[in-house]
Amino acid sequence: MKIMVATDMEGVGGVFTSDQTGKKVRRTDENYDYWMEARRLLTEEVNAAVQGAKDGGCDEVVVWDGHSSGSNFIVELLHPAGEYIIGTGYRDWIPLDAFYDGMALRPFLRQ
């Protein structure tokens, strides 16, 4: 079985202000530390989703970073059993095709 997990930074547990979502944040910005913490929280939730899917019998778990530039996961901390779509940017579509058996969506909440 192959599934896709589509993510967004909004909706991640512990991410509750726009200061954390990192729209075009630079290291010198005052919100940089907030964004880095939100990236860690997102990565940990993604890892839990990958582990849960594998435990549930999925052979392939593909995770799409659908937030902003698509470069929000902390790559070195990602679960090794997942496959990741990173850096695709502001897409109006989710890269899903007929070869997937299912899809899990993170809540897409607007503040």
PDB file as gemmi writes it, atoms N, CA and C in Angstrom:
CRYST1    1.000    1.000    1.000  90.00  90.00  90.00 P 1                      
ATOM      1  N   MET A   1       0.839  -1.168   0.000  1.00  0.00           N  
ATOM      2  CA  MET A   1       0.000   0.000   0.000  1.00  0.00           C  
ATOM      3  C   MET A   1       0.895   1.246   0.000  1.00  0.00           C  
ATOM      4  N   LYS A   2       0.485   2.253  -0.745  1.00  0.00           N  
ATOM      5  CA  LYS A   2       1.233   3.506  -0.848  1.00  0.00           C  
ATOM      6  C   LYS A   2       0.303   4.660  -0.484  1.00  0.00           C  
ATOM      7  N   ILE A   3       0.743   5.499   0.464  1.00  0.00           N  
ATOM      8  CA  ILE A   3      -0.062   6.669   0.822  1.00  0.00           C  
ATOM      9  C   ILE A   3       0.773   7.947   0.727  1.00  0.00           C  
ATOM     10  N   MET A   4       0.064   9.057   0.633  1.00  0.00           N  
ATOM     11  CA  MET A   4       0.699  10.364   0.693  1.00  0.00           C  
ATOM     12  C   MET A   4       0.184  11.099   1.922  1.00  0.00           C  
ATOM     13  N   VAL A   5       1.088  11.793   2.587  1.00  0.00           N  
ATOM     14  CA  VAL A   5       0.744  12.679   3.684  1.00  0.00           C  
ATOM     15  C   VAL A   5       1.054  14.090   3.205  1.00  0.00           C  
ATOM     16  N   ALA A   6       0.034  14.940   3.128  1.00  0.00           N  
ATOM     17  CA  ALA A   6       0.232  16.334   2.731  1.00  0.00           C  
ATOM     18  C   ALA A   6       0.255  17.191   3.987  1.00  0.00           C  
ATOM     19  N   THR A   7       1.266  18.022   4.115  1.00  0.00           N  
ATOM     20  CA  THR A   7       1.428  18.812   5.333  1.00  0.00           C  
ATOM     21  C   THR A   7       1.325  20.305   5.058  1.00  0.00           C  
ATOM     22  N   ASP A   8       1.091  21.040   6.122  1.00  0.00           N  
ATOM     23  CA  ASP A   8       1.148  22.493   6.129  1.00  0.00           C  
ATOM     24  C   ASP A   8       1.596  22.872   7.531  1.00  0.00           C  
ATOM     25  N   MET A   9       2.256  23.997   7.675  1.00  0.00           N  
ATOM     26  CA  MET A   9       2.749  24.403   8.992  1.00  0.00           C  
ATOM     27  C   MET A   9       1.584  24.792   9.912  1.00  0.00           C  
ATOM     28  N   GLU A  10       0.567  25.458   9.346  1.00  0.00           N  
ATOM     29  CA  GLU A  10      -0.595  25.790  10.153  1.00  0.00           C  
ATOM     30  C   GLU A  10      -1.319  24.497  10.510  1.00  0.00           C  
ATOM     31  N   GLY A  11      -1.657  24.340  11.755  1.00  0.00           N  
ATOM     32  CA  GLY A  11      -2.331  23.133  12.197  1.00  0.00           C  
ATOM     33  C   GLY A  11      -1.436  22.180  12.961  1.00  0.00           C  
ATOM     34  N   VAL A  12      -0.137  22.386  12.917  1.00  0.00           N  
ATOM     35  CA  VAL A  12       0.788  21.547  13.672  1.00  0.00           C  
ATOM     36  C   VAL A  12       0.631  21.871  15.157  1.00  0.00           C  
ATOM     37  N   GLY A  13       0.615  20.846  15.991  1.00  0.00           N  
ATOM     38  CA  GLY A  13       0.524  21.047  17.428  1.00  0.00           C  
ATOM     39  C   GLY A  13       1.647  21.943  17.927  1.00  0.00           C  
ATOM     40  N   GLY A  14       1.292  23.025  18.611  1.00  0.00           N  
ATOM     41  CA  GLY A  14       2.279  23.954  19.133  1.00  0.00           C  
ATOM     42  C   GLY A  14       2.542  25.151  18.227  1.00  0.00           C  
ATOM     43  N   VAL A  15       2.028  25.123  17.004  1.00  0.00           N  
ATOM     44  CA  VAL A  15       2.164  26.261  16.089  1.00  0.00           C  
ATOM     45  C   VAL A  15       0.842  27.016  16.139  1.00  0.00           C  
ATOM     46  N   PHE A  16       0.878  28.217  16.711  1.00  0.00           N  
ATOM     47  CA  PHE A  16      -0.373  28.921  16.948  1.00  0.00           C  
ATOM     48  C   PHE A  16      -0.345  30.400  16.589  1.00  0.00           C  
ATOM     49  N   THR A  17       0.771  30.893  16.045  1.00  0.00           N  
ATOM     50  CA  THR A  17       0.810  32.283  15.590  1.00  0.00           C  
ATOM     51  C   THR A  17       1.490  32.350  14.231  1.00  0.00           C  
ATOM     52  N   SER A  18       1.190  33.403  13.493  1.00  0.00           N  
ATOM     53  CA  SER A  18       1.816  33.574  12.180  1.00  0.00           C  
ATOM     54  C   SER A  18       3.316  33.839  12.308  1.00  0.00           C  
ATOM     55  N   ASP A  19       3.772  34.277  13.478  1.00  0.00           N  
ATOM     56  CA  ASP A  19       5.211  34.474  13.694  1.00  0.00           C  
ATOM     57  C   ASP A  19       5.983  33.162  13.544  1.00  0.00           C  
ATOM     58  N   GLN A  20       5.314  32.044  13.747  1.00  0.00           N  
ATOM     59  CA  GLN A  20       5.963  30.739  13.701  1.00  0.00           C  
ATOM     60  C   GLN A  20       5.990  30.126  12.306  1.00  0.00           C  
ATOM     61  N   THR A  21       5.201  30.650  11.375  1.00  0.00           N  
ATOM     62  CA  THR A  21       5.055  29.972  10.095  1.00  0.00           C  
ATOM     63  C   THR A  21       6.132  30.336   9.086  1.00  0.00           C  
ATOM     64  N   GLY A  22       6.986  31.290   9.397  1.00  0.00           N  
ATOM     65  CA  GLY A  22       8.218  31.499   8.664  1.00  0.00           C  
ATOM     66  C   GLY A  22       8.131  31.989   7.243  1.00  0.00           C  
ATOM     67  N   LYS A  23       7.156  32.772   6.907  1.00  0.00           N  
ATOM     68  CA  LYS A  23       7.086  33.295   5.541  1.00  0.00           C  
ATOM     69  C   LYS A  23       8.297  34.187   5.276  1.00  0.00           C  
ATOM     70  N   LYS A  24       9.226  33.699   4.468  1.00  0.00           N  
ATOM     71  CA  LYS A  24      10.426  34.436   4.060  1.00  0.00           C  
ATOM     72  C   LYS A  24      11.246  34.929   5.250  1.00  0.00           C  
ATOM     73  N   VAL A  25      11.468  34.062   6.224  1.00  0.00           N  
ATOM     74  CA  VAL A  25      12.235  34.410   7.416  1.00  0.00           C  
ATOM     75  C   VAL A  25      13.723  34.280   7.127  1.00  0.00           C  
ATOM     76  N   ARG A  26      14.479  35.257   7.591  1.00  0.00           N  
ATOM     77  CA  ARG A  26      15.945  35.203   7.507  1.00  0.00           C  
ATOM     78  C   ARG A  26      16.500  34.982   8.914  1.00  0.00           C  
ATOM     79  N   ARG A  27      17.723  34.509   8.974  1.00  0.00           N  
ATOM     80  CA  ARG A  27      18.334  34.225  10.281  1.00  0.00           C  
ATOM     81  C   ARG A  27      18.401  35.450  11.183  1.00  0.00           C  
ATOM     82  N   THR A  28      18.436  36.622  10.611  1.00  0.00           N  
ATOM     83  CA  THR A  28      18.536  37.845  11.414  1.00  0.00           C  
ATOM     84  C   THR A  28      17.171  38.358  11.868  1.00  0.00           C  
ATOM     85  N   ASP A  29      16.079  37.763  11.394  1.00  0.00           N  
ATOM     86  CA  ASP A  29      14.740  38.222  11.770  1.00  0.00           C  
ATOM     87  C   ASP A  29      14.423  37.815  13.199  1.00  0.00           C  
ATOM     88  N   GLU A  30      13.591  38.629  13.840  1.00  0.00           N  
ATOM     89  CA  GLU A  30      13.226  38.355  15.233  1.00  0.00           C  
ATOM     90  C   GLU A  30      12.401  37.077  15.386  1.00  0.00           C  
ATOM     91  N   ASN A  31      11.744  36.620  14.330  1.00  0.00           N  
ATOM     92  CA  ASN A  31      10.910  35.418  14.406  1.00  0.00           C  
ATOM     93  C   ASN A  31      11.642  34.143  13.992  1.00  0.00           C  
ATOM     94  N   TYR A  32      12.919  34.243  13.709  1.00  0.00           N  
ATOM     95  CA  TYR A  32      13.676  33.083  13.224  1.00  0.00           C  
ATOM     96  C   TYR A  32      13.604  31.904  14.203  1.00  0.00           C  
ATOM     97  N   ASP A  33      13.801  32.156  15.482  1.00  0.00           N  
ATOM     98  CA  ASP A  33      13.769  31.068  16.467  1.00  0.00           C  
ATOM     99  C   ASP A  33      12.385  30.423  16.551  1.00  0.00           C  
ATOM    100  N   TYR A  34      11.331  31.230  16.410  1.00  0.00           N  
ATOM    101  CA  TYR A  34       9.970  30.682  16.415  1.00  0.00           C  
ATOM    102  C   TYR A  34       9.768  29.736  15.226  1.00  0.00           C  
ATOM    103  N   TRP A  35      10.251  30.152  14.056  1.00  0.00           N  
ATOM    104  CA  TRP A  35      10.114  29.328  12.852  1.00  0.00           C  
ATOM    105  C   TRP A  35      10.910  28.036  12.985  1.00  0.00           C  
ATOM    106  N   MET A  36      12.115  28.117  13.532  1.00  0.00           N  
ATOM    107  CA  MET A  36      12.923  26.907  13.707  1.00  0.00           C  
ATOM    108  C   MET A  36      12.228  25.916  14.636  1.00  0.00           C  
ATOM    109  N   GLU A  37      11.601  26.402  15.692  1.00  0.00           N  
ATOM    110  CA  GLU A  37      10.867  25.524  16.602  1.00  0.00           C  
ATOM    111  C   GLU A  37       9.662  24.911  15.879  1.00  0.00           C  
ATOM    112  N   ALA A  38       8.969  25.694  15.073  1.00  0.00           N  
ATOM    113  CA  ALA A  38       7.827  25.175  14.318  1.00  0.00           C  
ATOM    114  C   ALA A  38       8.283  24.117  13.311  1.00  0.00           C  
ATOM    115  N   ARG A  39       9.430  24.302  12.708  1.00  0.00           N  
ATOM    116  CA  ARG A  39       9.984  23.298  11.791  1.00  0.00           C  
ATOM    117  C   ARG A  39      10.235  21.986  12.532  1.00  0.00           C  
ATOM    118  N   ARG A  40      10.774  22.077  13.736  1.00  0.00           N  
ATOM    119  CA  ARG A  40      11.027  20.874  14.536  1.00  0.00           C  
ATOM    120  C   ARG A  40       9.717  20.170  14.863  1.00  0.00           C  
ATOM    121  N   LEU A  41       8.703  20.937  15.280  1.00  0.00           N  
ATOM    122  CA  LEU A  41       7.407  20.345  15.603  1.00  0.00           C  
ATOM    123  C   LEU A  41       6.784  19.679  14.382  1.00  0.00           C  
ATOM    124  N   LEU A  42       6.860  20.335  13.223  1.00  0.00           N  
ATOM    125  CA  LEU A  42       6.351  19.753  11.984  1.00  0.00           C  
ATOM    126  C   LEU A  42       7.070  18.452  11.660  1.00  0.00           C  
ATOM    127  N   THR A  43       8.384  18.472  11.749  1.00  0.00           N  
ATOM    128  CA  THR A  43       9.179  17.282  11.439  1.00  0.00           C  
ATOM    129  C   THR A  43       8.817  16.127  12.367  1.00  0.00           C  
ATOM    130  N   GLU A  44       8.628  16.406  13.643  1.00  0.00           N  
ATOM    131  CA  GLU A  44       8.266  15.351  14.588  1.00  0.00           C  
ATOM    132  C   GLU A  44       6.878  14.782  14.295  1.00  0.00           C  
ATOM    133  N   GLU A  45       5.929  15.641  13.912  1.00  0.00           N  
ATOM    134  CA  GLU A  45       4.603  15.138  13.553  1.00  0.00           C  
ATOM    135  C   GLU A  45       4.661  14.286  12.291  1.00  0.00           C  
ATOM    136  N   VAL A  46       5.464  14.720  11.328  1.00  0.00           N  
ATOM    137  CA  VAL A  46       5.645  13.949  10.099  1.00  0.00           C  
ATOM    138  C   VAL A  46       6.239  12.573  10.435  1.00  0.00           C  
ATOM    139  N   ASN A  47       7.232  12.552  11.295  1.00  0.00           N  
ATOM    140  CA  ASN A  47       7.850  11.282  11.686  1.00  0.00           C  
ATOM    141  C   ASN A  47       6.835  10.348  12.340  1.00  0.00           C  
ATOM    142  N   ALA A  48       5.972  10.893  13.184  1.00  0.00           N  
ATOM    143  CA  ALA A  48       4.937  10.076  13.825  1.00  0.00           C  
ATOM    144  C   ALA A  48       3.959   9.535  12.789  1.00  0.00           C  
ATOM    145  N   ALA A  49       3.617  10.345  11.788  1.00  0.00           N  
ATOM    146  CA  ALA A  49       2.708   9.890  10.728  1.00  0.00           C  
ATOM    147  C   ALA A  49       3.346   8.780   9.900  1.00  0.00           C  
ATOM    148  N   VAL A  50       4.619   8.934   9.577  1.00  0.00           N  
ATOM    149  CA  VAL A  50       5.327   7.899   8.813  1.00  0.00           C  
ATOM    150  C   VAL A  50       5.374   6.605   9.623  1.00  0.00           C  
ATOM    151  N   GLN A  51       5.733   6.690  10.889  1.00  0.00           N  
ATOM    152  CA  GLN A  51       5.809   5.493  11.726  1.00  0.00           C  
ATOM    153  C   GLN A  51       4.447   4.829  11.852  1.00  0.00           C  
ATOM    154  N   GLY A  52       3.402   5.633  12.063  1.00  0.00           N  
ATOM    155  CA  GLY A  52       2.057   5.084  12.178  1.00  0.00           C  
ATOM    156  C   GLY A  52       1.599   4.389  10.904  1.00  0.00           C  
ATOM    157  N   ALA A  53       1.917   5.003   9.763  1.00  0.00           N  
ATOM    158  CA  ALA A  53       1.547   4.386   8.485  1.00  0.00           C  
ATOM    159  C   ALA A  53       2.296   3.073   8.272  1.00  0.00           C  
ATOM    160  N   LYS A  54       3.578   3.057   8.593  1.00  0.00           N  
ATOM    161  CA  LYS A  54       4.359   1.820   8.448  1.00  0.00           C  
ATOM    162  C   LYS A  54       3.832   0.744   9.400  1.00  0.00           C  
ATOM    163  N   ASP A  55       3.545   1.138  10.641  1.00  0.00           N  
ATOM    164  CA  ASP A  55       2.993   0.183  11.607  1.00  0.00           C  
ATOM    165  C   ASP A  55       1.640  -0.354  11.149  1.00  0.00           C  
ATOM    166  N   GLY A  56       0.898   0.478  10.403  1.00  0.00           N  
ATOM    167  CA  GLY A  56      -0.415   0.078   9.911  1.00  0.00           C  
ATOM    168  C   GLY A  56      -0.375  -0.729   8.626  1.00  0.00           C  
ATOM    169  N   GLY A  57       0.814  -0.989   8.103  1.00  0.00           N  
ATOM    170  CA  GLY A  57       0.933  -1.857   6.951  1.00  0.00           C  
ATOM    171  C   GLY A  57       1.263  -1.192   5.633  1.00  0.00           C  
ATOM    172  N   CYS A  58       1.527   0.103   5.629  1.00  0.00           N  
ATOM    173  CA  CYS A  58       1.890   0.778   4.374  1.00  0.00           C  
ATOM    174  C   CYS A  58       3.306   0.403   3.953  1.00  0.00           C  
ATOM    175  N   ASP A  59       3.463   0.125   2.678  1.00  0.00           N  
ATOM    176  CA  ASP A  59       4.781  -0.169   2.129  1.00  0.00           C  
ATOM    177  C   ASP A  59       5.545   1.112   1.812  1.00  0.00           C  
ATOM    178  N   GLU A  60       4.818   2.115   1.282  1.00  0.00           N  
ATOM    179  CA  GLU A  60       5.433   3.383   0.915  1.00  0.00           C  
ATOM    180  C   GLU A  60       4.646   4.524   1.531  1.00  0.00           C  
ATOM    181  N   VAL A  61       5.381   5.462   2.136  1.00  0.00           N  
ATOM    182  CA  VAL A  61       4.772   6.668   2.688  1.00  0.00           C  
ATOM    183  C   VAL A  61       5.520   7.855   2.092  1.00  0.00           C  
ATOM    184  N   VAL A  62       4.802   8.659   1.330  1.00  0.00           N  
ATOM    185  CA  VAL A  62       5.372   9.844   0.700  1.00  0.00           C  
ATOM    186  C   VAL A  62       4.796  11.057   1.417  1.00  0.00           C  
ATOM    187  N   VAL A  63       5.667  11.962   1.860  1.00  0.00           N  
ATOM    188  CA  VAL A  63       5.231  13.147   2.588  1.00  0.00           C  
ATOM    189  C   VAL A  63       5.576  14.381   1.761  1.00  0.00           C  
ATOM    190  N   TRP A  64       4.561  15.216   1.526  1.00  0.00           N  
ATOM    191  CA  TRP A  64       4.726  16.442   0.742  1.00  0.00           C  
ATOM    192  C   TRP A  64       4.723  17.648   1.670  1.00  0.00           C  
ATOM    193  N   ASP A  65       5.780  18.439   1.619  1.00  0.00           N  
ATOM    194  CA  ASP A  65       5.852  19.688   2.377  1.00  0.00           C  
ATOM    195  C   ASP A  65       5.094  20.750   1.594  1.00  0.00           C  
ATOM    196  N   GLY A  66       3.852  20.984   1.987  1.00  0.00           N  
ATOM    197  CA  GLY A  66       2.986  21.911   1.264  1.00  0.00           C  
ATOM    198  C   GLY A  66       2.945  23.306   1.837  1.00  0.00           C  
ATOM    199  N   HIS A  67       3.848  23.633   2.753  1.00  0.00           N  
ATOM    200  CA  HIS A  67       3.831  24.960   3.362  1.00  0.00           C  
ATOM    201  C   HIS A  67       4.827  25.892   2.676  1.00  0.00           C  
ATOM    202  N   SER A  68       4.347  27.025   2.235  1.00  0.00           N  
ATOM    203  CA  SER A  68       5.181  28.101   1.691  1.00  0.00           C  
ATOM    204  C   SER A  68       6.108  27.571   0.600  1.00  0.00           C  
ATOM    205  N   SER A  69       7.405  27.680   0.802  1.00  0.00           N  
ATOM    206  CA  SER A  69       8.379  27.269  -0.216  1.00  0.00           C  
ATOM    207  C   SER A  69       8.536  25.758  -0.306  1.00  0.00           C  
ATOM    208  N   GLY A  70       7.971  25.037   0.657  1.00  0.00           N  
ATOM    209  CA  GLY A  70       8.129  23.586   0.679  1.00  0.00           C  
ATOM    210  C   GLY A  70       9.468  23.146   1.226  1.00  0.00           C  
ATOM    211  N   SER A  71      10.095  23.995   2.010  1.00  0.00           N  
ATOM    212  CA  SER A  71      11.422  23.701   2.581  1.00  0.00           C  
ATOM    213  C   SER A  71      11.388  23.874   4.090  1.00  0.00           C  
ATOM    214  N   ASN A  72      10.486  23.174   4.742  1.00  0.00           N  
ATOM    215  CA  ASN A  72      10.271  23.383   6.172  1.00  0.00           C  
ATOM    216  C   ASN A  72      10.680  22.217   7.053  1.00  0.00           C  
ATOM    217  N   PHE A  73      10.818  21.025   6.485  1.00  0.00           N  
ATOM    218  CA  PHE A  73      11.253  19.891   7.295  1.00  0.00           C  
ATOM    219  C   PHE A  73      12.712  20.079   7.691  1.00  0.00           C  
ATOM    220  N   ILE A  74      13.085  19.533   8.833  1.00  0.00           N  
ATOM    221  CA  ILE A  74      14.496  19.457   9.203  1.00  0.00           C  
ATOM    222  C   ILE A  74      14.966  18.110   8.664  1.00  0.00           C  
ATOM    223  N   VAL A  75      15.608  18.166   7.531  1.00  0.00           N  
ATOM    224  CA  VAL A  75      15.890  16.971   6.729  1.00  0.00           C  
ATOM    225  C   VAL A  75      16.651  15.909   7.506  1.00  0.00           C  
ATOM    226  N   GLU A  76      17.646  16.314   8.271  1.00  0.00           N  
ATOM    227  CA  GLU A  76      18.464  15.326   8.978  1.00  0.00           C  
ATOM    228  C   GLU A  76      17.696  14.622  10.099  1.00  0.00           C  
ATOM    229  N   LEU A  77      16.507  15.130  10.461  1.00  0.00           N  
ATOM    230  CA  LEU A  77      15.702  14.498  11.506  1.00  0.00           C  
ATOM    231  C   LEU A  77      14.532  13.688  10.952  1.00  0.00           C  
ATOM    232  N   LEU A  78      14.350  13.653   9.631  1.00  0.00           N  
ATOM    233  CA  LEU A  78      13.218  12.949   9.042  1.00  0.00           C  
ATOM    234  C   LEU A  78      13.344  11.430   9.203  1.00  0.00           C  
ATOM    235  N   HIS A  79      12.206  10.795   9.389  1.00  0.00           N  
ATOM    236  CA  HIS A  79      12.126   9.337   9.524  1.00  0.00           C  
ATOM    237  C   HIS A  79      12.702   8.691   8.261  1.00  0.00           C  
ATOM    238  N   PRO A  80      13.628   7.769   8.392  1.00  0.00           N  
ATOM    239  CA  PRO A  80      14.266   7.176   7.211  1.00  0.00           C  
ATOM    240  C   PRO A  80      13.336   6.298   6.370  1.00  0.00           C  
ATOM    241  N   ALA A  81      12.201   5.889   6.904  1.00  0.00           N  
ATOM    242  CA  ALA A  81      11.297   5.020   6.154  1.00  0.00           C  
ATOM    243  C   ALA A  81      10.365   5.799   5.220  1.00  0.00           C  
ATOM    244  N   GLY A  82      10.386   7.127   5.308  1.00  0.00           N  
ATOM    245  CA  GLY A  82       9.521   7.932   4.446  1.00  0.00           C  
ATOM    246  C   GLY A  82      10.246   8.407   3.200  1.00  0.00           C  
ATOM    247  N   GLU A  83       9.463   8.830   2.220  1.00  0.00           N  
ATOM    248  CA  GLU A  83       9.978   9.522   1.042  1.00  0.00           C  
ATOM    249  C   GLU A  83       9.404  10.934   1.120  1.00  0.00           C  
ATOM    250  N   TYR A  84      10.162  11.928   0.673  1.00  0.00           N  
ATOM    251  CA  TYR A  84       9.762  13.306   0.917  1.00  0.00           C  
ATOM    252  C   TYR A  84       9.803  14.144  -0.356  1.00  0.00           C  
ATOM    253  N   ILE A  85       8.755  14.951  -0.538  1.00  0.00           N  
ATOM    254  CA  ILE A  85       8.695  15.912  -1.631  1.00  0.00           C  
ATOM    255  C   ILE A  85       8.925  17.276  -0.994  1.00  0.00           C  
ATOM    256  N   ILE A  86      10.068  17.858  -1.303  1.00  0.00           N  
ATOM    257  CA  ILE A  86      10.513  19.080  -0.643  1.00  0.00           C  
ATOM    258  C   ILE A  86      10.829  20.138  -1.699  1.00  0.00           C  
ATOM    259  N   GLY A  87      10.515  21.394  -1.377  1.00  0.00           N  
ATOM    260  CA  GLY A  87      10.924  22.506  -2.218  1.00  0.00           C  
ATOM    261  C   GLY A  87      10.068  22.758  -3.432  1.00  0.00           C  
ATOM    262  N   THR A  88       8.827  22.273  -3.416  1.00  0.00           N  
ATOM    263  CA  THR A  88       7.977  22.453  -4.590  1.00  0.00           C  
ATOM    264  C   THR A  88       7.269  23.799  -4.594  1.00  0.00           C  
ATOM    265  N   GLY A  89       7.307  24.510  -3.489  1.00  0.00           N  
ATOM    266  CA  GLY A  89       6.757  25.867  -3.462  1.00  0.00           C  
ATOM    267  C   GLY A  89       5.244  25.939  -3.504  1.00  0.00           C  
ATOM    268  N   TYR A  90       4.752  27.096  -3.746  1.00  0.00           N  
ATOM    269  CA  TYR A  90       3.329  27.444  -3.676  1.00  0.00           C  
ATOM    270  C   TYR A  90       2.522  26.759  -4.767  1.00  0.00           C  
ATOM    271  N   ARG A  91       2.173  25.518  -4.565  1.00  0.00           N  
ATOM    272  CA  ARG A  91       1.425  24.751  -5.564  1.00  0.00           C  
ATOM    273  C   ARG A  91      -0.073  24.875  -5.319  1.00  0.00           C  
ATOM    274  N   ASP A  92      -0.840  24.880  -6.382  1.00  0.00           N  
ATOM    275  CA  ASP A  92      -2.291  24.831  -6.292  1.00  0.00           C  
ATOM    276  C   ASP A  92      -2.793  23.397  -6.351  1.00  0.00           C  
ATOM    277  N   TRP A  93      -1.889  22.456  -6.472  1.00  0.00           N  
ATOM    278  CA  TRP A  93      -2.251  21.060  -6.585  1.00  0.00           C  
ATOM    279  C   TRP A  93      -1.371  20.232  -5.671  1.00  0.00           C  
ATOM    280  N   ILE A  94      -1.844  19.063  -5.349  1.00  0.00           N  
ATOM    281  CA  ILE A  94      -1.072  18.118  -4.550  1.00  0.00           C  
ATOM    282  C   ILE A  94      -0.537  17.054  -5.511  1.00  0.00           C  
ATOM    283  N   PRO A  95       0.743  16.719  -5.437  1.00  0.00           N  
ATOM    284  CA  PRO A  95       1.345  15.781  -6.398  1.00  0.00           C  
ATOM    285  C   PRO A  95       0.913  14.336  -6.176  1.00  0.00           C  
ATOM    286  N   LEU A  96      -0.349  14.091  -6.434  1.00  0.00           N  
ATOM    287  CA  LEU A  96      -0.965  12.788  -6.196  1.00  0.00           C  
ATOM    288  C   LEU A  96      -1.377  12.194  -7.538  1.00  0.00           C  
ATOM    289  N   ASP A  97      -1.162  10.896  -7.701  1.00  0.00           N  
ATOM    290  CA  ASP A  97      -1.574  10.239  -8.939  1.00  0.00           C  
ATOM    291  C   ASP A  97      -2.259   8.916  -8.614  1.00  0.00           C  
ATOM    292  N   ALA A  98      -2.606   8.168  -9.621  1.00  0.00           N  
ATOM    293  CA  ALA A  98      -3.380   6.936  -9.460  1.00  0.00           C  
ATOM    294  C   ALA A  98      -2.603   5.806  -8.785  1.00  0.00           C  
ATOM    295  N   PHE A  99      -1.321   5.988  -8.543  1.00  0.00           N  
ATOM    296  CA  PHE A  99      -0.522   4.931  -7.920  1.00  0.00           C  
ATOM    297  C   PHE A  99      -0.608   4.949  -6.392  1.00  0.00           C  
ATOM    298  N   TYR A 100      -1.297   5.932  -5.837  1.00  0.00           N  
ATOM    299  CA  TYR A 100      -1.494   6.008  -4.386  1.00  0.00           C  
ATOM    300  C   TYR A 100      -2.781   5.303  -4.004  1.00  0.00           C  
ATOM    301  N   ASP A 101      -2.752   4.646  -2.836  1.00  0.00           N  
ATOM    302  CA  ASP A 101      -3.942   3.982  -2.319  1.00  0.00           C  
ATOM    303  C   ASP A 101      -4.721   4.862  -1.353  1.00  0.00           C  
ATOM    304  N   GLY A 102      -4.094   5.915  -0.864  1.00  0.00           N  
ATOM    305  CA  GLY A 102      -4.760   6.787   0.083  1.00  0.00           C  
ATOM    306  C   GLY A 102      -3.962   8.048   0.345  1.00  0.00           C  
ATOM    307  N   MET A 103      -4.599   8.937   1.098  1.00  0.00           N  
ATOM    308  CA  MET A 103      -3.964  10.216   1.408  1.00  0.00           C  
ATOM    309  C   MET A 103      -4.387  10.668   2.794  1.00  0.00           C  
ATOM    310  N   ALA A 104      -3.453  11.231   3.522  1.00  0.00           N  
ATOM    311  CA  ALA A 104      -3.735  11.829   4.828  1.00  0.00           C  
ATOM    312  C   ALA A 104      -3.419  13.316   4.720  1.00  0.00           C  
ATOM    313  N   LEU A 105      -4.321  14.141   5.215  1.00  0.00           N  
ATOM    314  CA  LEU A 105      -4.131  15.589   5.155  1.00  0.00           C  
ATOM    315  C   LEU A 105      -3.945  16.147   6.551  1.00  0.00           C  
ATOM    316  N   ARG A 106      -2.946  16.992   6.687  1.00  0.00           N  
ATOM    317  CA  ARG A 106      -2.821  17.789   7.904  1.00  0.00           C  
ATOM    318  C   ARG A 106      -3.868  18.874   7.793  1.00  0.00           C  
ATOM    319  N   PRO A 107      -4.405  19.352   8.880  1.00  0.00           N  
ATOM    320  CA  PRO A 107      -5.398  20.423   8.799  1.00  0.00           C  
ATOM    321  C   PRO A 107      -4.777  21.674   8.159  1.00  0.00           C  
ATOM    322  N   PHE A 108      -5.481  22.254   7.239  1.00  0.00           N  
ATOM    323  CA  PHE A 108      -5.041  23.501   6.619  1.00  0.00           C  
ATOM    324  C   PHE A 108      -5.865  24.606   7.265  1.00  0.00           C  
ATOM    325  N   LEU A 109      -5.330  25.170   8.329  1.00  0.00           N  
ATOM    326  CA  LEU A 109      -6.035  26.195   9.082  1.00  0.00           C  
ATOM    327  C   LEU A 109      -5.523  27.578   8.691  1.00  0.00           C  
ATOM    328  N   ARG A 110      -6.394  28.516   8.667  1.00  0.00           N  
ATOM    329  CA  ARG A 110      -6.001  29.904   8.388  1.00  0.00           C  
ATOM    330  C   ARG A 110      -6.171  30.714   9.648  1.00  0.00           C  
ATOM    331  N   GLN A 111      -5.221  31.593   9.884  1.00  0.00           N  
ATOM    332  CA  GLN A 111      -5.255  32.407  11.096  1.00  0.00           C  
ATOM    333  C   GLN A 111      -5.891  33.738  10.819  1.00  0.00           C  
TER     334      GLN A 111                                                      
END                                                                             
